[in-house]
Amino acid sequence: MCGIVGYIGTRKVVPILMEGLKRLEYRGYDSAGVVYFHDNKLIKHRAQGKLGNLERIIEDVLGVESHVGLGHTRWATHGAPTTENAHPHGDCNDDLVIVHNGIIENYQTLRSDLKKRGHIFRSETDTEVLAHLIEDHLDKDLVAAVRKALKKVKGSYAVGVLWKGQPDIIVAARNHSPLVIGIGNGDGTFLASDVPALLPYTRKVIFLEDKEIAVLSAEKWEVKNLDSGRKIKKQVQTITWDAGMAEKTGFKHFMLKEIYEQPQALLNTLRGRIDPQNGRIELPEIGLSEKYIKTLERIVLVACGTSWHAALVAKYWLEEWVGIPVEVDIGSEFRYRTLLLNNKVLTLSISQSGETADTLAGIKLASQLGSKVITICNVVGSTMTRQADATLYTHAGPEIGVASTKAFTSQLAALFLFASYLAQVRKTLPSNKIKQLGQAIIGLPTLLEENLPDLQKKIKAVAELFYDSRNFLFVGRGLNYPIALEGALKLKEISYIHAEGYAAGELKHGPIALIDKDMPILGLVPKDKVYEKSISNIEEIKARQGQLILIGSKGDRHLKKITEHVLYMPKAPSMMPELNPILFTIPAQLLAYEIATMRGCDVDQPRNLAKSVTVE
Ligand code: M6R
């Protein structure tokens, strides 16, 4: 939610800010703006809507001789997505400017107080309050003023501040919203909400923690505790992602690129975690002792959106292989219900970004109640990885498309390993079965790689028939029920078609009333242990003239008798139906992608959404 970028150094600043914003646009695209020093003045440019609008109005200043500036891309919370509400926001005379990601919860009280003291407001945002609040405390020292102002603030923030009185520094601070400093190669210092914005310039980064304030100059950086002002020694980390990973590399959309990257992402997540000799699973990074795993009584999975669907799949694996009760919760529900947790309950959070506010709040509570917390996360150094006791990284690489694709299948792979590992330690599966599971999942990336282009062609043909539908149902049973939910989420978020996912057996309890000859229903019917049951449900739909699209296992000729729209998936390696959720996700992703592009939707930046949801 909102992206911040900043630079101070020897390079020209505007192109750096624009490139950074491009790489952060996934965080919000309601408006964008930049500010830089020129001729001793702070020059602001802002535009409503996507970054392209800002690009058009700043064409002439790209080459301006300025070497200090800030940029922002907004996901609106307080105030409509207008130019007036676009960041950067200034104080009364625009001598001080700020960019902000987060929510100032007490902004109304602060605003009316500041108004009484004569401050003039020009936007409806909570952010503008910060600019005036800092102005109110400003004498000669920007850092001191920012510290004093932020002490009065309740809520979340990542901020970058510039002031005419000290044009040779950027002040940045964070509390519950991410912020990363990039250390240039002798050419300056960078600031960003997320690592992809820094990749063209540096891989040396410092992650700010909550209640830390940083002072950046062209040659150096310093981090202090916001409350005490005491200097903090920070660890410089080296990021292994390369700049190209955050580019489209010939694909029309990031989403399609990321769908095609799934074989590699899966491989990266699995690599080094399955012993090729004996098939044993090795997950030393989760730091759980055998004794702890053996005495564990329950596992609670917490996540949001697509990551929650991954958790739903994992419940099946964990309960079947480990024989341990598993609860799955949506972050925003978990944090507000009575939690029965203790040190015999392991909490596992799942998140691509590692910044999702509701999931973060959930694991904080879990820790307070004595539960150990492990996170499955894609973004190195993200808040969740620092809040959890340990992290099992998915190594999917940066995911830019707002619709999660490769992050989801990599989460499934990580969860598959995690469940097999617990079964190995608790000896709830024979070692031979664990070896087979490991070998099967290792075979999956190649199978996907070989089949993806052909699958896309076939899905495209189906999409052509159904792209103008107003509604869609997705059904599946067992392990594929969460995939039905995921298929429906993908379709609705990028094509704006109303879509619902159901457990196929649940249709008769209500949703079957929706079925008529105009309702397309995508059924996931692999050959697995609930196949016969699924087919009965599919027949019930057919009897009510629903338009069936079936995705089944190669060789299942029966499906052709039910409907002409059948897509066959290759059989999972070693014929392991346990792997079907990963395999059957791919056609659902491609269907959503093809339908959305046919409807002319902005696939990578669907309306009203942002990639990481850092607000409640
Ligand atoms: O970064 P996270 O995995 O925590 O994000 C959770 C959801 O916001 C995310 O999965 C969302 O549902 C995706 N846009 C779905 O494609």
Boltz pocket constraint, residues with backbone or C-beta under 6 A from the ligand:
constraints:
  - pocket:
      binder: B
      contacts: [[A, 304], [A, 305], [A, 306], [A, 307], [A, 308], [A, 350], [A, 351], [A, 352], [A, 353], [A, 354], [A, 355], [A, 356], [A, 359], [A, 402], [A, 403], [A, 404], [A, 405], [A, 489], [A, 490], [A, 493], [A, 610], [A, 611], [A, 612], [A, 613]]
      max_distance: 6.0
